[in-house]
Amino acid sequence: MVSKTLFDYSISYSPIHGETVSGDACLVRCNRGFGLIAVIDALGHGIEAASVAKQAIDALKKGPMLPFDQHLVNAHAALRQTRGAVMNVALLDGKADHMTWSGVGDVEGVLIRAKNSDEKDRAEDGTVHKNEHIPVRPGIVGLTLPKMFASGVDLEVGDVLIMTTDGIKNDYVRDVDVFDDLSHIAERIMSDHSKGHDDSLVLVLRWKGISDREGKGSMVERSRRDL
């Protein structure tokens, strides 16, 4: 697990059987109170797909954090002479506890609300905090980029963001314990929900938020003490 100012995260990935490199890749970038998260799945497998994924990451690294829409535009321009890729991108705003995200192609992203898993918090306010799914449109970055779109969701301390490529079955949410170690979550999704015939990647991120950094405590910490 890797710890950043705004969040902790863990990654698990595996190339398709018979290959030593993967066309699935991810980017985690932090700068001045913002976090940029991207998961890329280049078309195909092997060395050429890995090269395409790296080109997408390089394009996302070079651009400024804002505006959000520019990230997919930059990646699209960088991949115009390649086989292309599908990807999801999220911009996390530490000051506003807010995430803007969107996806292109066969990708998956879900924000699992920590309060859904905390009976104490749920009983106190009676509110059910629905899990959120990334908005995705068909297309291939580098070939056919859809009209720019995005949606925004507010973040709370302990919320868990999971992004996966299409080598992972999308039935993993019911098995996720948001209070578990992030590396365990990523590894379990990989071992139990991999399709087994494609490159696969899982990124799991837990939001810490400003309140946690200011020492106000977090719902996740309370829950762990009560276990």
C-alpha positions as CSV (number, residue, x, y, z in Angstrom):
1,M,0.0,0.0,0.0
2,V,1.2,3.5,-0.8
3,S,0.2,6.5,1.3
4,K,-0.3,10.0,-0.2
5,T,-1.5,13.2,1.5
6,L,-5.1,12.9,0.3
7,F,-5.4,9.1,0.0
8,D,-3.9,5.7,0.3
9,Y,-3.9,3.2,-2.6
10,S,-2.8,-0.2,-3.8
11,I,-2.5,-1.8,-7.2
12,S,-2.5,-5.4,-8.5
13,Y,-1.9,-6.3,-12.1
14,S,-1.1,-9.3,-14.3
15,P,-0.4,-9.8,-18.0
16,I,-2.2,-12.4,-20.0
17,H,-0.7,-15.8,-19.8
18,G,2.3,-16.1,-22.1
19,E,3.3,-12.4,-22.0
20,T,5.8,-10.8,-19.7
21,V,4.5,-7.2,-20.0
22,S,0.9,-5.9,-19.8
23,G,-1.1,-3.5,-21.9
24,D,-2.9,-2.4,-18.7
25,A,-1.4,0.4,-16.8
26,C,-2.3,3.2,-14.3
27,L,-1.3,6.6,-13.2
28,V,-1.5,8.1,-9.7
29,R,-0.5,11.7,-9.6
30,C,-0.7,14.3,-6.8
31,N,-0.1,18.1,-7.0
32,R,-1.2,21.1,-4.9
33,G,-4.2,19.5,-3.3
34,F,-5.4,17.5,-6.4
35,G,-5.0,13.9,-7.3
36,L,-5.2,12.5,-10.8
37,I,-6.0,8.8,-11.2
38,A,-6.1,7.0,-14.5
39,V,-6.5,3.3,-15.5
40,I,-5.5,2.5,-19.1
41,D,-6.2,-0.7,-21.1
42,A,-4.4,-0.6,-24.5
43,L,-6.0,-2.7,-27.2
44,G,-4.2,-6.0,-27.7
45,H,-1.5,-7.5,-25.6
46,G,2.3,-7.7,-25.2
47,I,5.0,-5.1,-26.0
48,E,3.1,-3.0,-28.4
49,A,0.1,-2.7,-26.1
50,A,2.4,-1.8,-23.2
51,S,4.0,0.9,-25.3
52,V,0.6,2.4,-26.1
53,A,-0.3,2.4,-22.4
54,K,2.9,4.2,-21.6
55,Q,2.3,6.9,-24.2
56,A,-1.1,7.5,-22.6
57,I,0.4,7.8,-19.2
58,D,3.1,10.2,-20.4
59,A,0.5,12.4,-22.0
60,L,-1.5,12.5,-18.7
61,K,1.7,13.3,-16.7
62,K,2.6,16.3,-18.8
63,G,-0.7,18.2,-18.7
64,P,-1.9,20.5,-15.9
65,M,-4.4,19.1,-13.4
66,L,-7.2,21.4,-14.7
67,P,-9.4,21.5,-16.6
68,F,-10.6,17.9,-16.2
69,D,-11.8,17.5,-19.8
70,Q,-8.4,18.1,-21.2
71,H,-6.9,14.9,-19.8
72,L,-8.8,12.6,-22.2
73,V,-8.2,15.1,-25.1
74,N,-4.4,15.0,-24.4
75,A,-4.4,11.2,-24.3
76,H,-6.4,11.0,-27.5
77,A,-3.9,13.3,-29.3
78,A,-1.0,11.2,-28.0
79,L,-2.5,7.9,-29.2
80,R,-3.7,9.0,-32.7
81,Q,-1.0,7.0,-34.5
82,T,-1.5,3.9,-32.3
83,R,-4.0,1.0,-31.9
84,G,-5.6,3.1,-29.2
85,A,-6.8,2.3,-25.6
86,V,-9.8,2.5,-23.3
87,M,-9.4,4.3,-20.0
88,N,-11.0,5.9,-17.0
89,V,-9.9,9.1,-15.4
90,A,-10.7,10.7,-12.1
91,L,-9.7,14.1,-10.6
92,L,-9.8,14.3,-6.8
93,D,-10.1,17.7,-5.2
94,G,-8.7,17.7,-1.7
95,K,-10.1,21.1,-0.7
96,A,-13.7,20.3,-1.8
97,D,-13.7,16.6,-1.0
98,H,-15.0,16.0,-4.5
99,M,-14.2,13.7,-7.5
100,T,-14.9,14.3,-11.2
101,W,-14.6,11.2,-13.3
102,S,-15.4,9.6,-16.7
103,G,-14.5,6.6,-18.7
104,V,-14.2,5.7,-22.4
105,G,-14.7,2.1,-23.6
106,D,-14.9,-1.2,-21.6
107,V,-13.7,0.0,-18.2
108,E,-15.1,-0.2,-14.7
109,G,-15.0,2.2,-11.8
110,V,-17.0,2.2,-8.6
111,L,-17.0,4.4,-5.4
112,I,-18.0,2.3,-2.4
113,R,-19.3,4.4,0.4
114,A,-17.7,3.6,3.7
115,K,-20.9,4.6,5.6
116,N,-22.8,1.8,3.9
117,S,-20.5,-0.7,5.7
118,D,-20.7,1.0,9.1
119,E,-23.8,0.0,11.0
120,K,-23.1,2.5,13.7
121,D,-23.1,5.5,11.4
122,R,-26.0,4.2,9.4
123,A,-28.1,3.8,12.5
124,E,-27.3,7.3,13.8
125,D,-28.5,9.3,10.7
126,G,-30.7,6.8,8.9
127,T,-29.1,7.6,5.6
128,V,-28.2,5.1,3.0
129,H,-25.2,6.3,1.0
130,K,-25.4,4.8,-2.5
131,N,-22.3,3.4,-4.2
132,E,-21.5,5.4,-7.3
133,H,-20.4,4.0,-10.7
134,I,-18.2,5.9,-13.2
135,P,-20.1,7.2,-16.3
136,V,-18.7,5.5,-19.4
137,R,-19.3,6.1,-23.1
138,P,-18.3,3.8,-26.0
139,G,-15.2,4.7,-27.9
140,I,-11.4,4.2,-28.2
141,V,-9.0,6.9,-27.1
142,G,-6.8,7.6,-30.1
143,L,-9.4,6.5,-32.6
144,T,-12.9,7.6,-31.7
145,L,-13.2,9.8,-28.7
146,P,-16.8,10.5,-27.7
147,K,-18.1,14.0,-26.9
148,M,-16.6,15.2,-23.6
149,F,-18.6,14.3,-20.6
150,A,-18.1,13.8,-16.8
151,S,-19.9,13.6,-13.6
152,G,-19.0,14.7,-10.1
153,V,-19.5,13.1,-6.7
154,D,-18.7,14.2,-3.2
155,L,-16.2,12.2,-1.2
156,E,-16.2,11.3,2.5
157,V,-13.4,9.9,4.6
158,G,-13.1,6.2,4.2
159,D,-14.8,6.0,0.8
160,V,-13.1,3.4,-1.4
161,L,-12.6,4.0,-5.1
162,I,-11.9,0.9,-7.3
163,M,-11.0,1.0,-10.9
164,T,-10.4,-2.1,-13.1
165,T,-9.7,-3.1,-16.6
166,D,-11.9,-5.5,-18.6
167,G,-9.7,-8.5,-17.5
168,I,-11.6,-8.3,-14.2
169,K,-15.2,-9.4,-13.8
170,N,-17.5,-6.7,-12.6
171,D,-19.1,-8.7,-9.8
172,Y,-16.5,-8.0,-7.1
173,V,-18.3,-5.2,-5.2
174,R,-20.2,-7.6,-2.9
175,D,-16.9,-9.1,-1.7
176,V,-15.2,-5.8,-0.7
177,D,-14.7,-5.0,2.9
178,V,-13.9,-1.2,2.9
179,F,-12.2,-1.5,6.2
180,D,-9.7,-4.2,5.0
181,D,-6.1,-3.4,4.0
182,L,-6.1,-2.0,0.5
183,S,-3.5,-4.4,-0.8
184,H,-5.7,-7.3,0.5
185,I,-8.7,-5.9,-1.4
186,A,-6.7,-5.5,-4.6
187,E,-5.2,-8.9,-4.4
188,R,-8.5,-10.6,-3.6
189,I,-10.2,-9.0,-6.5
190,M,-7.4,-10.1,-8.8
191,S,-7.4,-13.7,-7.5
192,D,-11.1,-14.2,-7.3
193,H,-12.5,-12.1,-10.1
194,S,-9.9,-12.2,-12.9
195,K,-11.2,-13.6,-16.2
196,G,-7.9,-15.4,-16.7
197,H,-7.7,-14.7,-20.5
198,D,-6.7,-11.1,-20.6
199,D,-4.4,-8.5,-19.1
200,S,-5.9,-7.3,-15.8
201,L,-5.4,-4.5,-13.4
202,V,-7.0,-3.4,-10.2
203,L,-6.5,0.0,-8.4
204,V,-8.0,0.5,-5.0
205,L,-7.9,3.9,-3.3
206,R,-9.2,5.0,0.1
207,W,-10.0,8.7,0.6
208,K,-8.5,10.3,3.7
209,G,-9.7,13.8,3.1
210,I,-9.0,17.1,4.8
211,S,-10.8,16.3,8.0
212,D,-8.5,13.3,8.6
213,R,-5.4,15.4,8.0
214,E,-6.6,18.1,10.5
215,G,-6.8,15.5,13.2
216,K,-10.6,15.4,13.5
217,G,-10.6,11.6,13.2
218,S,-12.5,9.5,10.7
219,M,-15.3,7.1,10.5
220,V,-12.9,4.4,9.4
221,E,-10.7,4.8,12.4
222,R,-13.7,4.7,14.8
223,S,-15.0,1.6,13.1
224,R,-11.6,-0.2,13.4
225,R,-11.5,0.7,17.2
226,D,-15.0,-0.7,17.7
227,L,-14.2,-4.0,15.9
